[in-house]
Every structure is written in C-alpha cells, then in structure tokens.
Amino acid sequence: MDVGEAISLLLVVFCSTLILLSAWSQIAQRRSLPPGPTPLPALGNLLDLKANDILKSFKKLRDQYGPVFTVHLGPRRVVVLYGYKAVKEALVDHAEEFSGRGHLATVDDFVHGLGIAFANGERWKQLRQFTLSTLRNFGMGKRPVEERIQEEAQYLLEEFRKTNGSLFDPTFFLSCTVSNVICAIVFGQRFDYKDKDFLSLLTKINDSFVRMSTTSGQLYEMFSSIMKHLPGPHQKLFQNLQDICDFVAERVKLNKASLDPENPRDYIDCFLIQMEKESKNPSSEFHLQTMIMSVLNLFVAGTETVSSTLRFGFLILMKYPEIQAKVVQEIDDVIGSNRQPKVEDRIRMPYTEAVIHEIQRFGDVLPMNLPHAMTRTIQFRGYTLPKGLNVIPLLTSVLKDPDCFCEPEKFNPGHFLDDQGLFKKNEAFMPFSTGKRICAGEGLARMELFLYLTSILQKFTLKSPMDPKDIELMPSVSGFANVPPTYQLCAIPR
C-alpha cells in the first residue's frame, strides 16, 4: 500500500468514525428525550404529520406516545406538551426553564430575534419590563384605556348603524376598531375606517395569519432552509411583513422629528426617550430596529387576536340565539339601554362573563401558541430536556382538555358557571398562554372583549341570513392560528 492509499484509507476510517459517533450521540440523546416517531433523514416526521391538519396529527401522536412527546419538524427536533397538566407543569411549575422563545420559521428570518415577542435572554427581560411599564403609564388596565375603548366602540356602533339592518361582512369593522385601540397607544392616534392605507395594512395582517396557518405555512416551518429560496405563497407572507414594518418605520421617523422628551405621546416616544437615555450603555437593548420590531409585535398581535375572537363570538351568538338573548337580558338588567358599558359591570354580569370566556376557549384563535425554548437543561417527567430545545405547549390541548371541560368540543357557557349561576374560574383557561411568556396585552384584550360585545348587543340584535342550525363554526384555516370563516350578518337596531 502506497502513501496515497494509506491516507485515503485513514480518511475513510476517520469520516466513518465521525458518522458513527454522530449517529450514536443522536441515538443516546433521543433515548433521554420524550418518546416519539422515528424521524427520517432530512424529512423528519413528515410522514407522521399532515401539514394541512397539524393539530389533528399532534392529537394522534399524543394518543400513541402520551402527553409529552418528541417530533421532528423536518430536521428540527421539538417537544410537544399536550393537555393542561403537562403545560401547567412546564410553564408554571418550571416557568424560568421554559421561558425562552423558540423558533417560528415563518417570521424568524424577518424579526431576527428582535421585539418583545421574539427576543430572548437579557434583551427580552429589558423589553418586557419596559413595555409593561410603558403600557401601564398609558393606562393599561386603568380608566384611560377603558375610555379609549368606549370611544372607539361608539365609532363602531355608528358604522353598524350605517348598514341600516342590511347584510355586511364584519371582518374589517372589527379589525379597524380593535386596531385603533392599540394604535392610540403605540402611534398616538386612531385611523378612519375608510383610510385606504390603514385598511391595506389590516388586510395584510389578516392575510399573514392565514398564510402562516395554511399547508404551505406549515411546510415552511419544517423546511424553511429550502423553501425560503423557492417561489410560492409563503413569499407573499414575507412581503406583507415587510410592508407592515415599513409603515411602522415611517411612523417612527415622524415621531422622532416631532419628539418632546418632556411630553411623550405614545409607546414610540417612550422608546425613543429610552434609547437616548441608554445611548452610552454598550449593553443596552434599546435600538431602532428593536423598537420597530417591538411596535410591530404590539400592532399585529393587538389587532388580529381580539378581532378574530370577536368574529368567532358574533358567529356563535347567531348560531345560538337563545344564548345571545340571555346576554342581552343581563345587559338590560345591569347596564340598561342608555349609559355605556363599563369594565366594572363585569362583576355583576356572570353569564356574559362566562359567554366571553367560552368564546375565547371555543374560538381558540392561537392553538399552537408561540414556541418556547429551554433556557437550561432540566429533568422533566423523567426525561432530559437540553438547553435550547424547542418546545410547543399546545394551547388548544389545554382549552379543549376533557379532564377540565365537560364538553370540550361544544360551545357551553356552563364551563364557567357554578350551580348558582355565578361565574367560576377554570385554571385550564389559557387563551393568553401562561407563565413568564404570558401575553403582555391580556388585560387590554379582556377589556376590549367585554366592552365591545356588550356595547354592540346593547344596541343591536345580530342575525344571520342562514338558519342558525346551518351556521358552521369550524375555522376556515387551522394551523398556527384558527381563522374564523368569512360570513355576513345583519345588525338589527333594538
């Protein structure tokens, strides 16, 4: 054997050894992880998952492997938590360890780990503390924000009146009114319902949630490294995000040009002031791009989730007119027909409160939750979950856990009422997630849902052109989000 052949042989042995060591390492690691289907090279568990019905696929895997299982989304390994007990044990009992933000391929290349929703580590802690403090200063959970919602509700009621009892699609009325509340906080102004640029943005936000939830969106989560270079409907999602980002960036420029540090008008002003305060701090996380992404996070999340919940709610109330009638009766008894509803009315309206909770539970607008990541390696239910591992705590599996709700697949306000008809809490009610990554806008969303629903039902009866029994409540698209079906209604003045 000459020298060349010896070197070639050594290289073959060396490479083979590396491959075997890598394979052995992966097998050993898989043994310490929760059980799950055996992945195929590069494809992962594609054959075990239906990209057009990923939630049903996860349920099937739970039935086979238990409430904590491992699945491979293409080459990416994730652990799925299914059901109230598993999710609560992780996000509440081990809150710190599960507090990282995992990968969401459809937006990762765009946000680059910036913004309050997608940041990690010290960046996330600084941004969350600042955002919560700023939102409180602008009245989050207090009277000033309640007054904003009440004012915006009047604009919405006027739009309903203009329909004169004829059929209309409520989608963008609801998007406009909900978005205007968060716009007043982050941009310092509201927009007219006929503002073409504003309506275009709302269309792109709605379209983005649809695209993230379609088959192509789910496939992108598995094979983003390939698909991002290929044409397809997912490319429109990225254009939508860029257009929304450009709008936010332009708003930031306007604020910067007219900034009065002594009189901040909105979230953007407060961020600009904080940037100046920390301009000489090398470890500061307050930078222009971080601000743009944080504003985008608040704008998008504050627009779509509540408006989608209201769209589901209207559809449900038309399908069950007897439930709508009971809510209306409670509104008449507690609020009357003349004064505006107030948040403080909730405590005296247990049935309405139960209906709103059930709309959120049944509507289940973010079934997948945003992915989490392990901040450190821990032992969890006898398994080793390494630092950095992505985790999907399935909110839909909590909101529809049969151990927590007697009729999880049915709309039943009784899930939140005791034997005396009083409102009762349920620990499995987690539409805003739970733990350290719980939605920062939970308080605002709860106020909006109550004030909008009661304001509308105080003045209008909602009717469908269809027979109630024929109304379909299934989402039009289900994946990352449950998107309400498109429908029309009549708002009949009471």
C-alpha positions, 0 to 999 in steps of 0.5 A: 500500500502506497502513501496515497492509499494509506491516507485515503484509507485513514480518511475513510476510517476517520469520516466513518468514525465521525458518522458513527459517533454522530449517529450514536450521540443522536441515538443516546440523546433521543433515548433521554428525550420524550418518546416519539416517531422515528424521524427520517433523514432530512424529512423528519416526521413528515410522514407522521404529520399532515401539514394541512391538519397539524393539530389533528396529527399532534392529537394522534401522536399524543394518543400513541406516545402520551402527553409529552412527546418528541417530533421532528419538524423536518430536521428540527427536533421539538417537544410537544406538551399536550393537555393542561397538566403537562403545560401547567407543569412546564410553564408554571411549575418550571416557568424560568426553564421554559421561558425562552422563545423558540423558533417560528420559521415563518417570521424568524428570518424577518424579526431576527430575534428582535421585539418583545415577542421574539427576543430572548435572554437579557434583551427580552427581560429589558423589553418586557419590563419596559413595555409593561411599564410603558403600557401601564403609564398609558393606562393599561388596565386603568380608566384611560384605556377603558375610555379609549375603548368606549370611544372607539366602540361608539365609532363602531356602533355608528358604522353598524348603524350605517348598514341600516339592518342590511347584510355586511361582512364584519371582518374589517369593522372589527379589525379597524376598531380593535386596531385603533385601540392599540394604535392610540397607544403605540402611534398616538392616534386612531385611523378612519375606517375608510383610510385606504392605507390603514385598511391595506395594512389590516388586510395584510395582517389578516392575510399573514395569519392565514398564510402562516396557518395554511399547508404551505405555512406549515411546510415552511416551518419544517423546511424553511432552509429550502423553501425560503429560496423557492417561489410560492405563497409563503413569499407573499407572507414575507412581503406583507411583513415587510410592508407592515414594518415599513409603515411602522418605520415611517411612523417612527421617523415622524415621531422622532422629528416631532419628539418632546422628551418632556411630553411623550405621546405614545409607546414610540416616544417612550422608546425613543426617550429610552434609547437616548437615555441608554445611548452610552450603555454598550449593553443596552437593548434599546435600538431602532430596529428593536423598537420597530420590531417591538411596535410591530409585535404590539400592532399585529398581535393587538389587532388580529387576536381580539378581532378574530375572537370577536368574529368567532363570538358574533358567529356563535351568538347567531348560531345560538340565539337563545344564548345571545338573548340571555346576554342581552337580558343581563345587559338590560338588567345591569347596564340598561339601554342608555349609559355605556358599558363599563369594565366594572359591570363585569362583576355583576354580569356572570353569564356574559362573563362566562359567554366571553370566556367560552368564546375565547376557549371555543374560538381558540384563535392561537392553538399552537401558541408561540414556541418556547425554548429551554433556557437550561437543561432540566429533568422533566417527567423523567426525561432530559430536556437540553438547553435550547430545545424547542418546545410547543405547549399546545394551547388548544390541548389545554382549552379543549382538555376533557379532564377540565371541560365537560364538553370540550368540543361544544360551545357551553357557557356552563364551563364557567358557571357554578350551580348558582349561576355565578361565574367560576374560574377554570385554571385550564383557561389559557387563551393568553398562554401562561407563565413568564411568556404570558401575553403582555396585552391580556388585560387590554384584550379582556377589556376590549372583549367585554366592552365591545360585545356588550356595547354592540348587543346593547344596541343591536340584535345580530342575525344571520341570513342562514338558519342558525342550525346551518351556521358552521363554526369550524375555522376556515384555516387551522394551523398556527392560528384558527381563522374564523370563516368569512360570513355576513350578518345583519345588525338589527337596531333594538 
